[in-house]
């Protein structure tokens, strides 16, 4: 299980991926499916089904106190070394409100006995897992050419609790619950 932010369709990113696939990276990378694109807020892992309602109630309470915001998906990069990249990703602009969602999730999950992540929160969209790439230099150059590309901006109004099921064709995500964020109040007087 994990907490995430669902993404609207991102045509420019899908177009770029189609170009990469036509250039011969189709078989060397295991691509994520656009219909399942998301930004992970907190990985939970295995969790007792009987305890989900209590966890969901606490998450709902925590998230409802925090306003959403504008999420910016931009740039591209890798996890792993440049000689042996492991994951191709699109970046997400860091923001206080997005970091706040991670902090709420970490606190609620810690209280439920779910371990805190030892890694800093680094929001991103996983595009592909890299298998055995023959010449990473070409792909590295292509990614570097898009390190500042703006892919999309999206208003975030909810956090989703997903169940992840591993299959031969890759993971399949299903929605277990949705947590609405507090609506922003316009402070302008008319």
N, CA and C atoms as a LAMMPS dump frame, in Angstrom:
ITEM: TIMESTEP
0
ITEM: NUMBER OF ATOMS
570
ITEM: BOX BOUNDS ff ff ff
-5.0000000000000000e+02 5.0000000000000000e+02
-5.0000000000000000e+02 5.0000000000000000e+02
-5.0000000000000000e+02 5.0000000000000000e+02
ITEM: ATOMS id mol type element x y z
1 1 1 N 0.842 -1.182 0
2 1 2 C 0 0 0
3 1 3 C 0.881 1.237 0
4 2 1 N 0.298 2.315 -0.52
5 2 2 C 0.986 3.593 -0.47
6 2 3 C -0.02 4.724 -0.582
7 3 1 N 0.403 5.899 -0.153
8 3 2 C -0.386 7.115 -0.313
9 3 3 C 0.186 7.875 -1.495
10 4 1 N -0.682 8.354 -2.364
11 4 2 C -0.19 9.048 -3.543
12 4 3 C -1.15 10.098 -4.046
13 5 1 N -0.671 10.826 -5.023
14 5 2 C -1.462 11.838 -5.714
15 5 3 C -1.635 11.358 -7.148
16 6 1 N -2.888 11.17 -7.553
17 6 2 C -3.163 10.769 -8.924
18 6 3 C -2.873 11.92 -9.873
19 7 1 N -2.489 11.586 -11.088
20 7 2 C -2.151 12.613 -12.072
21 7 3 C -3.145 12.617 -13.218
22 8 1 N -3.446 13.815 -13.701
23 8 2 C -4.21 13.942 -14.931
24 8 3 C -3.321 13.475 -16.079
25 9 1 N -3.911 13.281 -17.239
26 9 2 C -3.123 12.909 -18.412
27 9 3 C -2.108 14.009 -18.719
28 10 1 N -0.902 13.605 -19.103
29 10 2 C 0.166 14.555 -19.429
30 10 3 C 0.603 14.288 -20.873
31 11 1 N -0.088 14.887 -21.862
32 11 2 C 0.202 14.589 -23.27
33 11 3 C 1.656 14.834 -23.678
34 12 1 N 2.262 15.921 -23.221
35 12 2 C 3.637 16.214 -23.644
36 12 3 C 4.61 15.146 -23.146
37 13 1 N 4.373 14.616 -21.981
38 13 2 C 5.236 13.57 -21.433
39 13 3 C 5.009 12.252 -22.172
40 14 1 N 3.759 11.946 -22.485
41 14 2 C 3.465 10.746 -23.267
42 14 3 C 4.12 10.827 -24.641
43 15 1 N 4.108 12.02 -25.248
44 15 2 C 4.736 12.207 -26.562
45 15 3 C 6.24 11.97 -26.485
46 16 1 N 6.883 12.496 -25.436
47 16 2 C 8.329 12.319 -25.281
48 16 3 C 8.672 10.842 -25.092
49 17 1 N 7.874 10.142 -24.298
50 17 2 C 8.105 8.713 -24.089
51 17 3 C 7.949 7.951 -25.406
52 18 1 N 6.958 8.318 -26.212
53 18 2 C 6.768 7.667 -27.513
54 18 3 C 8.002 7.866 -28.394
55 19 1 N 8.602 9.047 -28.336
56 19 2 C 9.835 9.309 -29.099
57 19 3 C 10.956 8.397 -28.602
58 20 1 N 11.117 8.306 -27.287
59 20 2 C 12.165 7.439 -26.729
60 20 3 C 11.949 5.984 -27.138
61 21 1 N 10.708 5.554 -27.147
62 21 2 C 10.416 4.172 -27.537
63 21 3 C 10.739 3.945 -29.01
64 22 1 N 10.429 4.922 -29.867
65 22 2 C 10.753 4.807 -31.296
66 22 3 C 12.263 4.819 -31.533
67 23 1 N 12.997 5.484 -30.644
68 23 2 C 14.457 5.552 -30.788
69 23 3 C 15.154 4.295 -30.275
70 24 1 N 14.395 3.297 -29.893
71 24 2 C 14.988 2.016 -29.54
72 24 3 C 15.054 1.697 -28.064
73 25 1 N 14.419 2.503 -27.229
74 25 2 C 14.461 2.232 -25.791
75 25 3 C 13.245 1.456 -25.303
76 26 1 N 12.418 1.009 -26.22
77 26 2 C 11.203 0.306 -25.83
78 26 3 C 11.455 -0.955 -25.035
79 27 1 N 12.458 -1.755 -25.451
80 27 2 C 12.722 -3.031 -24.787
81 27 3 C 13.728 -2.92 -23.65
82 28 1 N 14.518 -1.857 -23.632
83 28 2 C 15.563 -1.723 -22.618
84 28 3 C 15.034 -1.099 -21.326
85 29 1 N 13.867 -0.501 -21.406
86 29 2 C 13.258 0.129 -20.242
87 29 3 C 11.89 -0.495 -20.006
88 30 1 N 11.546 -0.689 -18.751
89 30 2 C 10.203 -1.185 -18.413
90 30 3 C 9.367 0.041 -18.058
91 31 1 N 8.505 0.43 -18.973
92 31 2 C 7.754 1.68 -18.866
93 31 3 C 6.574 1.542 -17.918
94 32 1 N 6.303 2.589 -17.16
95 32 2 C 5.091 2.62 -16.345
96 32 3 C 3.923 3.005 -17.251
97 33 1 N 2.735 2.606 -16.875
98 33 2 C 1.548 2.906 -17.682
99 33 3 C 0.989 4.276 -17.291
100 34 1 N 0.791 5.165 -18.261
101 34 2 C 0.276 6.508 -17.943
102 34 3 C -1.008 6.5 -17.122
103 35 1 N -1.863 5.51 -17.32
104 35 2 C -3.117 5.45 -16.555
105 35 3 C -2.856 5.243 -15.064
106 36 1 N -1.66 4.787 -14.714
107 36 2 C -1.342 4.539 -13.309
108 36 3 C -0.289 5.512 -12.77
109 37 1 N 0.007 6.561 -13.513
110 37 2 C 0.978 7.542 -13.04
111 37 3 C 0.48 8.199 -11.756
112 38 1 N 1.393 8.395 -10.836
113 38 2 C 1.067 9.013 -9.545
114 38 3 C 2.351 9.562 -8.928
115 39 1 N 2.194 10.373 -7.921
116 39 2 C 3.304 10.849 -7.107
117 39 3 C 3.14 10.188 -5.739
118 40 1 N 4.127 9.424 -5.305
119 40 2 C 4.044 8.766 -4
120 40 3 C 4.289 9.784 -2.895
121 41 1 N 3.357 9.856 -1.963
122 41 2 C 3.49 10.722 -0.79
123 41 3 C 4.14 9.932 0.347
124 42 1 N 3.75 8.653 0.488
125 42 2 C 4.308 7.803 1.553
126 42 3 C 4.092 6.345 1.188
127 43 1 N 5.178 5.565 1.17
128 43 2 C 5.069 4.124 0.98
129 43 3 C 4.715 3.499 2.324
130 44 1 N 3.696 2.66 2.333
131 44 2 C 3.244 2.023 3.569
132 44 3 C 3.684 0.565 3.63
133 45 1 N 3.623 -0.137 2.516
134 45 2 C 3.968 -1.558 2.506
135 45 3 C 2.783 -2.396 2.935
136 46 1 N 3.061 -3.612 3.374
137 46 2 C 1.989 -4.507 3.824
138 46 3 C 1.393 -3.971 5.118
139 47 1 N 0.077 -4.011 5.191
140 47 2 C -0.618 -3.492 6.363
141 47 3 C -1.876 -4.318 6.557
142 48 1 N -2.203 -4.623 7.777
143 48 2 C -3.36 -5.45 8.094
144 48 3 C -4.65 -4.806 7.577
145 49 1 N -5.409 -5.583 6.816
146 49 2 C -6.671 -5.094 6.258
147 49 3 C -7.614 -4.637 7.364
148 50 1 N -7.591 -5.328 8.489
149 50 2 C -8.503 -4.975 9.582
150 50 3 C -8.16 -3.619 10.206
151 51 1 N -6.934 -3.149 10.022
152 51 2 C -6.515 -1.879 10.608
153 51 3 C -6.641 -0.696 9.645
154 52 1 N -7.013 -0.972 8.401
155 52 2 C -7.112 0.104 7.407
156 52 3 C -8.151 1.158 7.796
157 53 1 N -9.36 0.787 8.265
158 53 2 C -10.333 1.833 8.613
159 53 3 C -9.815 2.821 9.665
160 54 1 N -9.134 2.321 10.687
161 54 2 C -8.604 3.223 11.717
162 54 3 C -7.514 4.132 11.138
163 55 1 N -6.61 3.55 10.349
164 55 2 C -5.559 4.342 9.708
165 55 3 C -6.179 5.383 8.78
166 56 1 N -7.172 4.963 7.991
167 56 2 C -7.82 5.879 7.051
168 56 3 C -8.491 7.038 7.782
169 57 1 N -9.113 6.768 8.914
170 57 2 C -9.746 7.836 9.687
171 57 3 C -8.742 8.872 10.158
172 58 1 N -7.599 8.411 10.634
173 58 2 C -6.561 9.338 11.099
174 58 3 C -5.952 10.119 9.938
175 59 1 N -5.76 9.453 8.803
176 59 2 C -5.239 10.152 7.627
177 59 3 C -6.237 11.201 7.143
178 60 1 N -7.519 10.824 7.117
179 60 2 C -8.557 11.761 6.675
180 60 3 C -8.543 13.011 7.549
181 61 1 N -8.454 12.821 8.849
182 61 2 C -8.417 13.949 9.775
183 61 3 C -7.184 14.82 9.521
184 62 1 N -6.029 14.204 9.374
185 62 2 C -4.798 14.963 9.147
186 62 3 C -4.8 15.719 7.835
187 63 1 N -5.176 15.042 6.76
188 63 2 C -5.157 15.693 5.45
189 63 3 C -6.22 16.782 5.336
190 64 1 N -7.356 16.617 6.019
191 64 2 C -8.44 17.605 5.897
192 64 3 C -8.057 18.95 6.501
193 65 1 N -7.01 18.983 7.309
194 65 2 C -6.557 20.233 7.932
195 65 3 C -5.578 20.997 7.041
196 66 1 N -5.196 20.42 5.915
197 66 2 C -4.182 21.02 5.055
198 66 3 C -4.715 21.251 3.659
199 67 1 N -4.43 22.425 3.155
200 67 2 C -4.88 22.792 1.813
201 67 3 C -3.977 22.158 0.766
202 68 1 N -4.554 21.862 -0.357
203 68 2 C -3.783 21.38 -1.497
204 68 3 C -3.037 22.537 -2.129
205 69 1 N -2.591 22.331 -3.319
206 69 2 C -1.853 23.372 -4.008
207 69 3 C -1.616 23.006 -5.453
208 70 1 N -0.855 23.842 -6.112
209 70 2 C -0.508 23.639 -7.513
210 70 3 C 0.756 22.782 -7.573
211 71 1 N 0.661 21.621 -8.192
212 71 2 C 1.815 20.743 -8.351
213 71 3 C 2.39 20.951 -9.747
214 72 1 N 3.697 21.1 -9.814
215 72 2 C 4.385 21.324 -11.082
216 72 3 C 5.25 20.102 -11.379
217 73 1 N 4.979 19.454 -12.515
218 73 2 C 5.793 18.326 -12.963
219 73 3 C 6.717 18.869 -14.04
220 74 1 N 8.032 18.785 -13.768
221 74 2 C 8.995 19.368 -14.707
222 74 3 C 10.32 18.618 -14.651
223 75 1 N 11.009 18.652 -15.769
224 75 2 C 12.336 18.066 -15.843
225 75 3 C 12.311 16.551 -15.904
226 76 1 N 13.502 15.992 -16.017
227 76 2 C 13.676 14.544 -16.067
228 76 3 C 15.039 14.217 -15.489
229 77 1 N 15.174 13.007 -15.002
230 77 2 C 16.449 12.592 -14.433
231 77 3 C 16.453 11.109 -14.155
232 78 1 N 17.489 10.683 -13.45
233 78 2 C 17.68 9.272 -13.141
234 78 3 C 17.912 9.073 -11.66
235 79 1 N 17.557 7.89 -11.171
236 79 2 C 18.075 7.382 -9.912
237 79 3 C 19.125 6.352 -10.309
238 80 1 N 20.178 6.252 -9.532
239 80 2 C 21.302 5.392 -9.877
240 80 3 C 22.401 6.255 -10.483
241 81 1 N 23.514 5.648 -10.768
242 81 2 C 24.629 6.41 -11.34
243 81 3 C 24.404 6.629 -12.832
244 82 1 N 25.103 7.598 -13.403
245 82 2 C 24.97 7.841 -14.839
246 82 3 C 25.543 6.68 -15.654
247 83 1 N 26.504 5.96 -15.105
248 83 2 C 27.039 4.795 -15.82
249 83 3 C 26.06 3.632 -15.79
250 84 1 N 25.222 3.61 -14.76
251 84 2 C 24.269 2.515 -14.609
252 84 3 C 22.953 3.042 -14.036
253 85 1 N 22.225 3.845 -14.837
254 85 2 C 20.954 4.389 -14.332
255 85 3 C 19.943 3.272 -14.099
256 86 1 N 19.128 3.432 -13.053
257 86 2 C 18.153 2.396 -12.68
258 86 3 C 16.705 2.807 -12.924
259 87 1 N 16.409 4.085 -12.722
260 87 2 C 15.035 4.583 -12.855
261 87 3 C 15.06 5.907 -13.606
262 88 1 N 14.173 6.037 -14.584
263 88 2 C 13.968 7.302 -15.298
264 88 3 C 12.741 7.964 -14.691
265 89 1 N 12.863 9.247 -14.314
266 89 2 C 11.751 9.934 -13.664
267 89 3 C 11.532 11.327 -14.241
268 90 1 N 10.334 11.836 -13.999
269 90 2 C 10.014 13.253 -14.216
270 90 3 C 9.94 13.869 -12.827
271 91 1 N 10.5 15.056 -12.687
272 91 2 C 10.568 15.686 -11.374
273 91 3 C 9.282 16.39 -10.99
274 92 1 N 9.147 16.629 -9.702
275 92 2 C 8.036 17.409 -9.162
276 92 3 C 8.647 18.521 -8.331
277 93 1 N 8.245 19.743 -8.636
278 93 2 C 8.765 20.897 -7.906
279 93 3 C 8.467 20.744 -6.416
280 94 1 N 9.508 20.899 -5.6
281 94 2 C 9.313 20.809 -4.149
282 94 3 C 8.539 22.028 -3.674
283 95 1 N 7.626 21.794 -2.76
284 95 2 C 6.825 22.886 -2.208
285 95 3 C 6.519 22.571 -0.748
286 96 1 N 6.25 23.618 0.019
287 96 2 C 5.942 23.427 1.442
288 96 3 C 4.693 22.581 1.638
289 97 1 N 3.652 22.843 0.844
290 97 2 C 2.403 22.116 1.045
291 97 3 C 2.564 20.634 0.71
292 98 1 N 3.36 20.309 -0.32
293 98 2 C 3.574 18.91 -0.683
294 98 3 C 4.426 18.208 0.38
295 99 1 N 5.459 18.884 0.862
296 99 2 C 6.25 18.345 1.968
297 99 3 C 5.404 18.164 3.216
298 100 1 N 4.438 19.066 3.418
299 100 2 C 3.529 18.958 4.558
300 100 3 C 2.657 17.716 4.478
301 101 1 N 2.221 17.349 3.266
302 101 2 C 1.431 16.124 3.107
303 101 3 C 2.259 14.905 3.492
304 102 1 N 3.519 14.897 3.078
305 102 2 C 4.405 13.797 3.443
306 102 3 C 4.591 13.73 4.956
307 103 1 N 4.736 14.881 5.58
308 103 2 C 4.948 14.928 7.035
309 103 3 C 3.718 14.391 7.778
310 104 1 N 2.522 14.779 7.329
311 104 2 C 1.287 14.264 7.935
312 104 3 C 1.242 12.746 7.795
313 105 1 N 1.506 12.259 6.585
314 105 2 C 1.472 10.817 6.338
315 105 3 C 2.485 10.09 7.214
316 106 1 N 3.696 10.626 7.307
317 106 2 C 4.736 9.996 8.134
318 106 3 C 4.302 9.945 9.603
319 107 1 N 3.756 11.045 10.112
320 107 2 C 3.349 11.101 11.524
321 107 3 C 2.215 10.126 11.836
322 108 1 N 1.192 10.117 10.989
323 108 2 C 0.056 9.213 11.214
324 108 3 C 0.519 7.76 11.113
325 109 1 N 1.33 7.47 10.112
326 109 2 C 1.798 6.096 9.932
327 109 3 C 2.72 5.661 11.075
328 110 1 N 3.564 6.562 11.553
329 110 2 C 4.445 6.233 12.683
330 110 3 C 3.605 5.837 13.899
331 111 1 N 2.533 6.604 14.16
332 111 2 C 1.646 6.291 15.285
333 111 3 C 0.983 4.925 15.118
334 112 1 N 0.819 4.488 13.859
335 112 2 C 0.198 3.187 13.587
336 112 3 C 1.232 2.06 13.544
337 113 1 N 2.493 2.39 13.828
338 113 2 C 3.534 1.368 13.841
339 113 3 C 4.192 1.114 12.501
340 114 1 N 3.93 1.975 11.525
341 114 2 C 4.546 1.847 10.204
342 114 3 C 5.851 2.64 10.224
343 115 1 N 6.953 2.025 9.817
344 115 2 C 8.248 2.713 9.902
345 115 3 C 8.304 4.004 9.08
346 116 1 N 9.058 4.961 9.618
347 116 2 C 9.342 6.213 8.916
348 116 3 C 10.392 5.913 7.849
349 117 1 N 10.269 6.543 6.705
350 117 2 C 11.27 6.363 5.655
351 117 3 C 12.579 7.03 6.069
352 118 1 N 13.698 6.32 5.936
353 118 2 C 14.983 6.929 6.281
354 118 3 C 15.468 7.921 5.222
355 119 1 N 14.871 7.867 4.045
356 119 2 C 15.275 8.75 2.948
357 119 3 C 14.474 10.042 2.99
358 120 1 N 15.086 11.128 2.533
359 120 2 C 14.317 12.373 2.447
360 120 3 C 13.222 12.234 1.384
361 121 1 N 12.148 12.983 1.56
362 121 2 C 11.035 12.975 0.607
363 121 3 C 11.489 13.638 -0.688
364 122 1 N 11.41 12.9 -1.792
365 122 2 C 11.819 13.409 -3.098
366 122 3 C 10.697 13.11 -4.083
367 123 1 N 9.723 14.011 -4.202
368 123 2 C 8.58 13.72 -5.074
369 123 3 C 9.004 13.609 -6.535
370 124 1 N 8.497 12.585 -7.2
371 124 2 C 8.83 12.352 -8.604
372 124 3 C 7.777 11.427 -9.218
373 125 1 N 7.788 11.368 -10.524
374 125 2 C 6.93 10.473 -11.288
375 125 3 C 7.839 9.449 -11.954
376 126 1 N 7.726 8.189 -11.56
377 126 2 C 8.535 7.14 -12.183
378 126 3 C 7.997 6.879 -13.587
379 127 1 N 8.877 7.045 -14.582
380 127 2 C 8.498 6.811 -15.978
381 127 3 C 8.883 5.414 -16.439
382 128 1 N 10.054 4.943 -15.982
383 128 2 C 10.53 3.625 -16.416
384 128 3 C 11.578 3.101 -15.451
385 129 1 N 11.638 1.784 -15.384
386 129 2 C 12.732 1.114 -14.693
387 129 3 C 13.671 0.617 -15.784
388 130 1 N 14.935 0.878 -15.598
389 130 2 C 15.903 0.593 -16.651
390 130 3 C 16.462 -0.805 -16.45
391 131 1 N 16.34 -1.599 -17.486
392 131 2 C 16.827 -2.982 -17.426
393 131 3 C 18.318 -2.989 -17.719
394 132 1 N 18.679 -3.519 -18.848
395 132 2 C 20.085 -3.6 -19.237
396 132 3 C 20.274 -2.704 -20.453
397 133 1 N 20.626 -1.466 -20.217
398 133 2 C 20.748 -0.514 -21.315
399 133 3 C 22.142 -0.624 -21.927
400 134 1 N 22.174 -0.744 -23.257
401 134 2 C 23.442 -0.984 -23.942
402 134 3 C 24.318 0.257 -24.002
403 135 1 N 23.729 1.376 -24.363
404 135 2 C 24.539 2.607 -24.408
405 135 3 C 23.766 3.715 -23.704
406 136 1 N 24.011 3.892 -22.406
407 136 2 C 23.247 4.891 -21.662
408 136 3 C 23.555 6.331 -22.081
409 137 1 N 24.657 6.55 -22.801
410 137 2 C 25.052 7.915 -23.165
411 137 3 C 23.967 8.624 -23.974
412 138 1 N 23.387 7.931 -24.96
413 138 2 C 22.332 8.549 -25.782
414 138 3 C 21.125 8.925 -24.931
415 139 1 N 20.722 8.01 -24.065
416 139 2 C 19.57 8.276 -23.205
417 139 3 C 19.888 9.399 -22.223
418 140 1 N 21.084 9.401 -21.684
419 140 2 C 21.498 10.462 -20.762
420 140 3 C 21.42 11.819 -21.453
421 141 1 N 21.899 11.902 -22.69
422 141 2 C 21.832 13.165 -23.446
423 141 3 C 20.39 13.599 -23.677
424 142 1 N 19.531 12.652 -23.996
425 142 2 C 18.112 12.958 -24.225
426 142 3 C 17.462 13.481 -22.945
427 143 1 N 17.773 12.846 -21.833
428 143 2 C 17.201 13.267 -20.551
429 143 3 C 17.736 14.639 -20.153
430 144 1 N 19.038 14.856 -20.326
431 144 2 C 19.625 16.16 -19.99
432 144 3 C 19.005 17.28 -20.818
433 145 1 N 18.604 16.979 -22.05
434 145 2 C 17.956 17.987 -22.898
435 145 3 C 16.577 18.369 -22.364
436 146 1 N 16.028 17.557 -21.465
437 146 2 C 14.693 17.818 -20.907
438 146 3 C 14.727 18.086 -19.406
439 147 1 N 15.902 18.414 -18.869
440 147 2 C 15.996 18.586 -17.418
441 147 3 C 15.216 19.787 -16.898
442 148 1 N 14.825 20.704 -17.781
443 148 2 C 14.033 21.866 -17.35
444 148 3 C 12.679 21.962 -18.047
445 149 1 N 12.271 20.913 -18.735
446 149 2 C 11.007 20.933 -19.468
447 149 3 C 9.823 20.935 -18.5
448 150 1 N 8.894 21.847 -18.717
449 150 2 C 7.654 21.875 -17.937
450 150 3 C 6.676 20.905 -18.594
451 151 1 N 6.312 19.849 -17.877
452 151 2 C 5.394 18.844 -18.414
453 151 3 C 3.944 19.194 -18.108
454 152 1 N 3.673 19.633 -16.883
455 152 2 C 2.296 20.003 -16.543
456 152 3 C 2.246 20.706 -15.195
457 153 1 N 1.131 21.371 -14.975
458 153 2 C 0.782 21.919 -13.668
459 153 3 C -0.602 21.376 -13.345
460 154 1 N -0.781 20.947 -12.125
461 154 2 C -2.052 20.333 -11.744
462 154 3 C -2.43 20.758 -10.339
463 155 1 N -3.68 21.125 -10.176
464 155 2 C -4.202 21.45 -8.847
465 155 3 C -4.467 20.143 -8.102
466 156 1 N -3.934 20.02 -6.9
467 156 2 C -4.1 18.802 -6.102
468 156 3 C -5.144 19.064 -5.026
469 157 1 N -6.172 18.21 -4.989
470 157 2 C -7.266 18.378 -4.038
471 157 3 C -7.501 17.154 -3.172
472 158 1 N -6.716 16.08 -3.415
473 158 2 C -6.894 14.874 -2.617
474 158 3 C -5.617 14.042 -2.601
475 159 1 N -5.529 13.203 -1.578
476 159 2 C -4.492 12.18 -1.481
477 159 3 C -5.226 10.845 -1.508
478 160 1 N -4.643 9.869 -2.193
479 160 2 C -5.306 8.582 -2.394
480 160 3 C -4.515 7.476 -1.701
481 161 1 N -5.24 6.567 -1.041
482 161 2 C -4.637 5.359 -0.486
483 161 3 C -4.789 4.269 -1.542
484 162 1 N -3.655 3.792 -2.047
485 162 2 C -3.645 2.781 -3.105
486 162 3 C -3.219 1.421 -2.559
487 163 1 N -3.796 0.394 -3.145
488 163 2 C -3.317 -0.972 -2.947
489 163 3 C -2.504 -1.307 -4.194
490 164 1 N -1.36 -1.926 -4.012
491 164 2 C -0.503 -2.301 -5.132
492 164 3 C -0.443 -3.815 -5.227
493 165 1 N -0.754 -4.332 -6.397
494 165 2 C -0.704 -5.772 -6.62
495 165 3 C 0.285 -6.047 -7.75
496 166 1 N 1.306 -6.846 -7.471
497 166 2 C 2.308 -7.155 -8.487
498 166 3 C 1.802 -8.265 -9.398
499 167 1 N 1.912 -8.035 -10.716
500 167 2 C 1.536 -9.031 -11.714
501 167 3 C 2.707 -9.215 -12.677
502 168 1 N 2.582 -10.171 -13.591
503 168 2 C 3.624 -10.383 -14.603
504 168 3 C 3.812 -9.149 -15.472
505 169 1 N 2.757 -8.396 -15.669
506 169 2 C 2.813 -7.209 -16.525
507 169 3 C 3.168 -5.948 -15.754
508 170 1 N 3.544 -6.097 -14.507
509 170 2 C 3.876 -4.933 -13.689
510 170 3 C 2.826 -4.714 -12.617
511 171 1 N 3.02 -3.697 -11.791
512 171 2 C 2.07 -3.457 -10.702
513 171 3 C 0.726 -2.934 -11.214
514 172 1 N -0.322 -3.31 -10.5
515 172 2 C -1.663 -2.791 -10.759
516 172 3 C -2.11 -2.099 -9.478
517 173 1 N -2.539 -0.844 -9.611
518 173 2 C -2.942 -0.057 -8.451
519 173 3 C -4.456 0.065 -8.404
520 174 1 N -5.011 -0.127 -7.22
521 174 2 C -6.442 0.1 -7.038
522 174 3 C -6.628 1.053 -5.859
523 175 1 N -7.674 1.856 -5.944
524 175 2 C -7.953 2.867 -4.926
525 175 3 C -8.681 2.222 -3.754
526 176 1 N -8.122 2.395 -2.547
527 176 2 C -8.778 1.922 -1.328
528 176 3 C -9.572 3.038 -0.654
529 177 1 N -9.062 4.268 -0.722
530 177 2 C -9.734 5.399 -0.078
531 177 3 C -9.193 6.693 -0.664
532 178 1 N -9.965 7.751 -0.505
533 178 2 C -9.569 9.09 -0.962
534 178 3 C -9.717 10.052 0.203
535 179 1 N -8.741 10.962 0.334
536 179 2 C -8.742 11.923 1.429
537 179 3 C -8.726 13.333 0.847
538 180 1 N -9.835 14.019 1.025
539 180 2 C -9.96 15.375 0.487
540 180 3 C -9.125 16.345 1.316
541 181 1 N -8.461 17.248 0.623
542 181 2 C -7.686 18.288 1.29
543 181 3 C -8.576 19.49 1.547
544 182 1 N -8.183 20.297 2.515
545 182 2 C -8.956 21.49 2.862
546 182 3 C -8.983 22.432 1.658
547 183 1 N -10.145 22.97 1.393
548 183 2 C -10.269 23.932 0.29
549 183 3 C -9.678 25.259 0.722
550 184 1 N -8.968 25.892 -0.2
551 184 2 C -8.41 27.21 0.098
552 184 3 C -9.53 28.233 0.1
553 185 1 N -9.459 29.159 1.024
554 185 2 C -10.446 30.23 1.101
555 185 3 C -9.808 31.479 0.526
556 186 1 N -10.477 32.086 -0.434
557 186 2 C -9.966 33.322 -1.028
558 186 3 C -10.144 34.446 -0.016
559 187 1 N -9.055 35.086 0.34
560 187 2 C -9.112 36.114 1.383
561 187 3 C -9.481 37.495 0.847
562 188 1 N -9.671 37.595 -0.461
563 188 2 C -10.057 38.898 -1.012
564 188 3 C -11.502 39.216 -0.66
565 189 1 N -11.753 40.445 -0.318
566 189 2 C -13.121 40.891 -0.065
567 189 3 C -13.662 41.54 -1.324
568 190 1 N -14.906 41.293 -1.606
569 190 2 C -15.517 41.874 -2.802
570 190 3 C -16.469 42.961 -2.411
